[in-house]
C-alpha cells in the first residue's frame, strides 16, 4: 500500500467539497468577470438595494451604472436556458474570462443567470449559512461548477435554483472565492489596470485547518449513496474525483466511486486509529472499502478496529519497509522502530517469518525450509504469497493431467518434489507442477486456485 497513493486519495476527497467552487476565486482586475462566473440569482436573503440580491418575485433593482455585461436588460427578451433549474437566459457575448465558467447555449451564446443580465452584472449575491453554519452566498445552479457540487451544499434561504456556497473552505480555511463574486458601481471593469475592486472578500491570510479535524463532520456521508460492496463508505460522482485518483478507489457504478467515510467526514484531515497488526506489528485501522485493504482483508487482523476496517501494519512484516498505513494525512507516524527484514529462504524466493504473522488456517502450508532456528519456529513463506492473491501459472503434469505451478518449498509439495513425483513440467525454476485434482482422493487439490 503506497503512502503517496492513499495520501492523494485523502486530498482528492477533500477537493470534492469546494474545489470546483474555487474556480470562482477573484484576482485583482478580473473581479467583474468573476461576478458573471459566480452567478447568483434571487436568493431570499439579502437586502433589496441596487446591486444586491432581491426577492424572487421582484428581481434585482436597476444598479444605476453599467457593469461587466453592459447596460441592464430584460432577460425575458432572450432565449431561455438551464431548463432543469430555470432563472437563466442566453447572452450572445460575455467577457473572455467568463466563458470557461458558464455553460454554452445550444443556439449560440452563453447561459447567464437572470440577475446578472437584469443588472448588467452589477450584483451582490445574497448571504446565507453554508456547510456547518459557515457564512456563504447564494449562487445559481445554472453555473456548471455549482451544479456539480449541489449535493454537497445546503439550499438554506437561497432560491430553489441556487445553493449556498461557503466563503471559506472548511477544509483549508482559505477563501473559496464565492464571496468575492460581487460587483458594485465604481469597481473596475474586466481588463482594467486597477488592482482593487470586488466586495466581500475573505481574509486570504487565514490559518490552515487543524489536523486532525475536530467538531462536526465536514460532510455527512449519509447524504450520498452507500457503497454496494463494503460498509463504512459512500459513493461520490466520478466528476468529483480527479482522474488520476480514480483507480485507487472501487467503483460503485459507472458514474461514481466508493470513498471511505472517515475521509469524507474529516475532509482528509484525520489520524487513523492505532491497532496491533500481524506479528504484533504496530498498525492503523483502515477501511476495507479501499481495494488495497480489501485484497488483504483475510490476512489482516481486525484487532480493535471498527467493523468494516482491518489493521494494516505500519511496516511490511517480511521486508520491514514502511507500508504508508501510518503516514496518512497528519499521522505523526509509527511509535515503534522498523523491524529488521526477515531472513530469506526458498532459494531466496521467500521470507522466514513467525507463525503469528500468518492466518491460522494457512500455517500448515508452510514449513521451516532452511530458516534459522528460533524458539517459536520460523516458517518459510514464498514472496508471491505476500503480495495479494496469487493465481498459479497453468501447467501439465507428467502423470496427473492439468496442474498449477507452485514453489517447491511449500509443505504440501516439497517432499513430492524431493522424490521426483512432482516435476518442473514447464514451470519456472524452483517451481513444480502440482495436479489440479488430488490423484488419491479425486478431489480438487487447490493447486490451481487463487492462493
VOGU-3710 file (C-alpha; in Angstrom, 3 decimals, decimal comma):
1> xxxxxxxxxx> 0,000/0,000/0,000  1,647/3,202/-1,167  1,595/6,126/1,247  1,615/8,585/-1,635  -1,369/6,944/-3,262  -3,514/6,939/-0,137  -2,460/10,480/0,679  -3,540/11,558/-2,790  -6,856/9,889/-2,099  -7,377/11,991/1,019
11> xxxxxxxxxx> -6,528/15,124/-0,929  -8,844/14,096/-3,750  -11,747/13,607/-1,376  -11,049/16,958/0,239  -11,059/18,631/-3,169  -14,558/17,398/-3,921  -16,088/19,700/-1,330  -15,180/23,088/-2,702  -12,526/22,528/-5,330  -14,838/23,343/-8,253
21> xxxxxxxxxx> -16,163/26,401/-6,416  -12,608/27,679/-6,120  -12,751/28,324/-9,854  -14,806/31,344/-8,828  -11,898/32,929/-6,953  -11,267/36,524/-7,975  -7,961/38,053/-8,755  -7,388/41,756/-8,894  -8,727/43,323/-12,089  -10,848/40,314/-13,048
31> xxxxxxxxxx> -13,360/40,908/-10,262  -16,041/41,928/-12,710  -15,620/38,760/-14,733  -15,854/36,803/-11,523  -19,297/38,219/-10,890  -20,692/36,750/-14,045  -18,961/33,438/-13,354  -20,181/33,329/-9,770  -23,734/33,953/-10,845  -26,242/34,467/-8,108
41> xxxxxxxxxx> -29,906/34,628/-8,756  -32,744/35,594/-6,495  -31,790/34,272/-3,072  -34,247/35,084/-0,344  -31,594/36,564/1,941  -30,001/39,961/1,499  -31,213/43,471/1,026  -33,052/44,793/-1,952  -30,734/47,724/-2,536  -29,261/48,320/-6,004
51> xxxxxxxxxx> -26,827/45,636/-6,949  -27,864/43,231/-4,206  -29,923/40,091/-4,335  -33,608/40,894/-4,166  -36,648/38,710/-3,764  -37,533/36,147/-6,381  -40,748/37,973/-7,146  -39,356/41,470/-7,585  -35,943/40,710/-9,105  -32,836/42,919/-8,822
61> xxxxxxxxxx> -33,228/46,686/-8,966  -31,604/48,890/-11,629  -27,999/49,296/-10,398  -27,586/52,843/-11,685  -24,408/52,122/-13,662  -23,093/49,926/-16,441  -21,468/46,658/-15,342  -19,327/43,905/-16,898  -22,266/42,718/-19,048  -23,108/46,195/-20,275
71> xxxxxxxxxx> -26,360/48,021/-19,617  -29,231/46,279/-17,754  -31,536/44,188/-19,963  -34,796/42,322/-19,579  -33,886/38,589/-19,595  -37,362/37,716/-20,889  -36,378/39,055/-24,294  -33,567/36,494/-24,611  -33,666/32,718/-25,301  -34,157/30,701/-22,097
81> xxxxxxxxxx> -31,538/28,159/-20,956  -30,839/25,865/-17,992  -34,327/24,287/-18,081  -33,546/21,970/-15,155  -33,217/24,874/-12,724  -34,531/27,922/-14,594  -33,691/31,554/-13,989  -31,123/31,952/-16,772  -31,064/33,132/-20,398  -28,648/33,129/-23,312
91> xxxxxxxxxx> -26,405/36,144/-23,843  -24,617/36,476/-27,169  -21,290/37,590/-25,722  -19,642/37,673/-22,285  -16,151/38,708/-21,074  -13,416/36,270/-22,100  -12,657/35,045/-18,583  -16,303/34,210/-18,028  -16,647/31,869/-20,995  -14,922/28,958/-19,258
101> xxxxxxxxxx> -17,217/29,277/-16,233  -20,674/29,353/-17,786  -22,428/26,842/-19,999  -22,733/27,375/-23,727  -26,218/27,681/-25,210  -27,151/25,226/-27,936  -28,407/28,078/-30,107  -25,237/30,089/-29,536  -24,071/32,419/-26,811  -23,728/31,710/-23,117
111> xxxxxxxxxx> -26,150/30,775/-20,324  -26,105/33,559/-17,693  -28,264/33,839/-14,530  -31,056/36,376/-14,947  -29,963/38,542/-12,012  -26,764/39,440/-13,826  -28,473/40,126/-17,129  -31,048/42,363/-15,474  -28,315/44,442/-13,816  -25,584/44,192/-16,421
121> xxxxxxxxxx> -23,558/42,202/-13,888  -23,723/44,796/-11,102  -24,885/42,406/-8,437  -24,148/41,166/-4,906  -25,198/37,559/-4,105  -27,491/37,084/-1,117  -25,847/35,980/2,115  -26,625/32,604/3,687  -25,304/29,936/6,090  -23,460/27,163/4,284
131> xxxxxxxxxx> -21,691/23,956/5,373  -21,609/23,639/9,182  -23,152/27,113/9,502  -20,269/28,890/7,780  -21,015/32,236/6,065  -21,774/31,879/2,382  -23,608/33,335/-0,591  -26,363/32,073/-2,872  -25,049/31,053/-6,290  -27,075/29,782/-9,241
141> xxxxxxxxxx> -27,216/26,079/-10,093  -27,077/27,165/-13,728  -23,334/27,649/-13,170  -21,888/24,209/-14,082  -19,324/24,164/-11,267  -22,001/24,934/-8,666  -24,378/22,323/-10,101  -21,595/19,733/-9,971  -21,331/20,027/-6,171  -25,000/20,749/-5,495
151> xxxxxxxxxx> -25,374/17,605/-3,368  -22,686/18,915/-1,004  -24,180/22,353/-0,472  -27,261/23,387/1,543  -30,029/25,456/-0,010  -30,764/27,410/3,155  -32,612/30,647/2,404  -31,495/30,626/-1,229  -33,934/30,254/-4,097  -34,748/26,751/-5,340
161> xxxxxxxxxx> -32,402/27,319/-8,289  -29,466/28,204/-6,003  -27,213/26,681/-3,383  -25,325/28,300/-0,509  -21,574/28,229/-1,220  -19,278/28,967/1,774  -16,960/31,969/1,731  -14,205/29,980/3,460  -13,402/26,363/2,685  -13,977/24,173/5,761
171> xxxxxxxxxx> -11,022/22,064/4,610  -8,134/24,535/4,490  -9,688/27,711/5,921  -8,898/29,576/2,720  -11,279/31,683/0,590  -13,356/29,799/-1,948  -13,904/32,957/-3,995  -17,684/32,668/-3,698  -17,961/35,756/-1,503  -15,790/37,754/-3,876
181> xxxxxxxxxx> -18,395/37,097/-6,562  -19,775/40,604/-6,434  -19,565/43,758/-8,493  -20,625/47,244/-7,469  -20,735/50,583/-9,216  -17,210/52,003/-9,027  -15,451/48,636/-9,188  -13,024/48,281/-12,129  -14,402/46,540/-15,204  -12,681/43,435/-16,592
191> xxxxxxxxxx> -9,451/44,313/-18,336  -8,766/47,471/-16,330  -5,406/48,016/-14,663  -6,887/48,806/-11,251  -5,849/46,003/-8,865  -8,628/46,868/-6,439  -12,314/46,182/-6,682  -14,610/43,441/-5,653  -16,555/43,211/-2,482  -16,947/40,893/0,419
201> xxxxxxxxxx> -13,626/39,046/0,023  -12,494/36,655/2,752  -9,254/37,025/4,655  -6,529/35,480/2,454  -4,250/35,027/5,428  -6,452/32,585/7,310  -4,628/29,792/9,111  -4,962/26,231/7,782  -7,490/23,900/9,371  -6,412/21,895/12,374
211> xxxxxxxxxx> -5,430/18,337/11,639  -6,958/16,044/12,665  -10,345/17,604/12,022  -12,355/18,405/15,157  -16,035/19,137/15,518  -18,982/18,201/13,295  -18,257/16,307/10,071  -17,126/18,448/7,160  -19,656/16,488/5,108  -22,278/13,963/6,123
221> xxxxxxxxxx> -21,539/10,729/4,226  -25,217/9,778/4,591  -26,012/12,457/2,005  -24,554/10,090/-0,609  -25,482/6,521/-1,628  -23,834/3,757/0,417  -21,104/1,711/-1,268  -22,582/-1,561/-2,560  -19,663/-3,864/-1,717  -18,470/-2,615/1,679
231> xxxxxxxxxx> -19,648/-0,869/4,815  -18,313/2,466/6,008  -18,079/4,101/2,602  -20,270/6,163/0,306  -20,386/6,852/-3,405  -19,171/10,137/-4,870  -19,629/11,088/-8,515  -16,502/10,484/-10,599  -16,598/14,138/-11,614  -15,714/14,992/-8,027
241> xxxxxxxxxx> -12,646/12,728/-8,014  -9,594/13,688/-10,121  -8,981/11,216/-12,944  -5,557/10,101/-11,718  -7,002/9,129/-8,304  -9,924/7,117/-9,582  -8,027/3,843/-9,957  -7,286/3,890/-6,210  -10,993/3,535/-5,406  -13,570/0,842/-6,034
251> xxxxxxxxxx> -16,390/1,618/-8,446  -19,944/1,955/-7,152  -21,360/2,049/-10,663  -20,389/3,536/-13,980  -20,574/7,083/-12,641  -19,425/7,012/-9,009  -16,602/5,748/-6,781  -16,578/4,387/-3,230  -14,865/6,695/-0,721  -14,325/5,737/2,956
261> xxxxxxxxxx> -16,496/7,713/5,366  -13,538/8,812/7,503  -12,098/10,643/4,509  -15,418/12,358/3,760  -16,207/13,325/7,352  -12,783/14,826/8,025  -12,158/16,371/4,632  -8,971/14,316/4,508  -7,685/15,665/7,844  -7,545/12,604/10,088
271> xxxxxxxxxx> -5,322/10,240/12,035  -6,353/6,607/11,681  -6,920/4,635/14,883  -3,895/2,691/16,158  -4,043/-1,104/16,403  -1,867/-4,216/16,565  -1,441/-5,933/13,230  0,051/-9,231/12,079  3,014/-10,475/14,058  2,396/-7,870/16,766
281> xxxxxxxxxx> 3,389/-5,015/14,455  2,015/-1,539/15,052  -0,753/-0,678/12,604  -3,658/1,582/11,699  -7,331/0,823/11,172  -8,163/1,344/7,503  -11,388/0,772/5,599  -11,938/-2,360/3,560  -13,584/-0,029/1,045  -10,031/0,672/-0,127
291> xxxxxxxxxx> -9,205/-2,019/-2,727  -5,656/-2,496/-1,400  -7,008/-3,238/2,073  -9,856/-5,381/0,743  -7,374/-7,557/-1,168  -5,522/-8,317/2,083  -8,565/-8,421/4,389  -8,324/-12,170/5,025  -4,720/-11,773/6,164  -5,103/-8,621/8,233
301> xxxxxxxxxx> -6,487/-8,825/11,792  -9,391/-6,669/12,885  -7,943/-6,220/16,389  -9,646/-3,186/17,972  -10,769/-1,692/14,642  -14,449/-0,969/13,955  -16,429/-3,244/11,686  -15,549/-2,639/8,075  -11,896/-1,937/8,863  -8,731/-4,011/9,193
311> xxxxxxxxxx> -5,472/-3,333/10,973  -2,848/-2,594/8,304  0,766/-2,778/9,585  2,988/0,284/9,574  5,841/-1,845/8,267  5,908/-4,847/5,976  6,182/-7,964/8,133  8,600/-9,503/5,635  10,865/-6,737/4,334  10,416/-4,211/7,170
321> xxxxxxxxxx> 9,675/-1,411/4,683  7,050/1,277/5,511  3,644/0,453/4,051  2,284/4,004/4,229  -0,587/2,987/6,509  0,871/5,037/9,370  1,746/8,206/7,497  -1,646/9,178/6,092  -2,734/12,811/6,338  -1,322/14,255/9,593
331> xxxxxxxxxx> -0,466/10,927/11,256  2,830/11,534/13,119  3,986/8,062/12,120  4,615/4,816/13,984  5,944/4,967/17,527  7,851/1,699/17,118  11,064/1,274/15,094  11,063/-0,596/11,807  11,690/-4,339/12,171  14,689/-5,970/10,595
341> xxxxxxxxxx> 13,982/-7,660/7,250  13,138/-11,326/7,678  15,778/-13,912/6,675  15,449/-15,218/3,125  14,603/-18,823/2,277  13,216/-20,993/-0,527  16,117/-20,266/-2,915  15,794/-16,575/-1,912  12,198/-16,592/-3,158  10,684/-16,282/0,325
351> xxxxxxxxxx> 10,989/-14,998/3,875  11,315/-16,757/7,213  8,540/-15,447/9,449  6,873/-16,252/12,753  3,691/-18,329/12,527  1,796/-15,469/14,202  2,223/-13,389/11,042  0,166/-15,911/9,062  -3,581/-16,573/9,076  -4,169/-19,570/11,351
361> xxxxxxxxxx> -5,697/-21,665/8,547  -2,629/-21,173/6,322  0,147/-22,176/8,727  0,032/-25,856/7,681  1,021/-24,970/4,108  4,493/-23,753/5,087  7,475/-25,420/6,737  10,837/-24,281/8,077  12,751/-24,987/4,822  16,242/-23,570/5,519
371> xxxxxxxxxx> 15,147/-20,948/8,068  17,386/-20,305/11,096  16,491/-21,879/14,415  14,022/-19,925/16,507  12,172/-20,874/19,708  8,844/-20,091/18,045  9,713/-21,973/14,874  10,139/-19,794/11,778  8,240/-20,770/8,638  9,279/-20,105/5,054
381> xxxxxxxxxx> 6,697/-18,101/3,078  7,340/-17,570/-0,653  7,168/-13,859/-1,503  4,475/-14,386/-4,131  2,042/-15,146/-1,306  2,791/-11,829/0,447  1,617/-9,650/-2,460  -2,099/-10,404/-2,525  -3,955/-13,272/-4,206  -1,640/-15,435/-6,319
391> xxxxxxxxxx> -3,048/-17,284/-9,322  -0,743/-20,239/-10,093  0,535/-20,467/-13,644  -1,118/-23,296/-15,587  0,943/-26,335/-16,457  0,504/-30,015/-17,367  1,913/-32,681/-15,069  3,784/-35,657/-16,482  1,349/-38,140/-14,952  -1,690/-36,403/-13,479
401> xxxxxxxxxx> -3,059/-34,015/-16,111  -3,606/-30,254/-15,691  -1,789/-28,549/-12,862  -0,610/-25,291/-11,343  2,935/-24,051/-10,723  3,785/-23,835/-7,006  7,105/-23,109/-5,217  8,879/-26,392/-4,407  9,385/-25,287/-0,771  5,683/-25,410/0,113
411> xxxxxxxxxx> 4,916/-28,056/2,695  2,316/-29,962/0,587  4,682/-30,367/-2,372  8,284/-30,250/-1,140  8,616/-33,948/-0,288  6,863/-34,939/-3,510  9,299/-32,772/-5,434  12,227/-34,233/-3,485  11,323/-37,760/-4,546  10,644/-36,709/-8,143
421> xxxxxxxxxx> 6,915/-37,397/-8,015  6,242/-33,766/-8,978  8,442/-32,202/-11,642  9,026/-28,754/-13,111  6,969/-29,586/-16,222  7,215/-26,133/-17,811  7,090/-24,144/-14,569  9,699/-21,502/-13,608  12,877/-22,529/-11,822  12,258/-23,767/-8,241
431> xxxxxxxxxx> 8,573/-24,364/-9,029  6,874/-27,702/-9,640  3,674/-28,563/-11,459  1,128/-29,755/-8,899  -2,022/-31,505/-10,198  -5,327/-29,654/-10,021  -7,017/-32,867/-8,830  -5,564/-34,939/-5,991  -4,934/-38,374/-7,540  -5,541/-40,075/-4,178
441> xxxxxxxxxx> -8,939/-38,539/-3,322  -10,039/-37,415/-6,775  -10,946/-34,063/-5,174  -9,629/-30,575/-6,109  -6,152/-30,158/-4,681  -6,249/-26,362/-4,539  -3,089/-26,107/-6,644  -4,926/-24,370/-9,478  -6,990/-21,959/-7,379  -6,009/-18,420/-6,300
451> x> -3,751/-18,665/-3,241
//
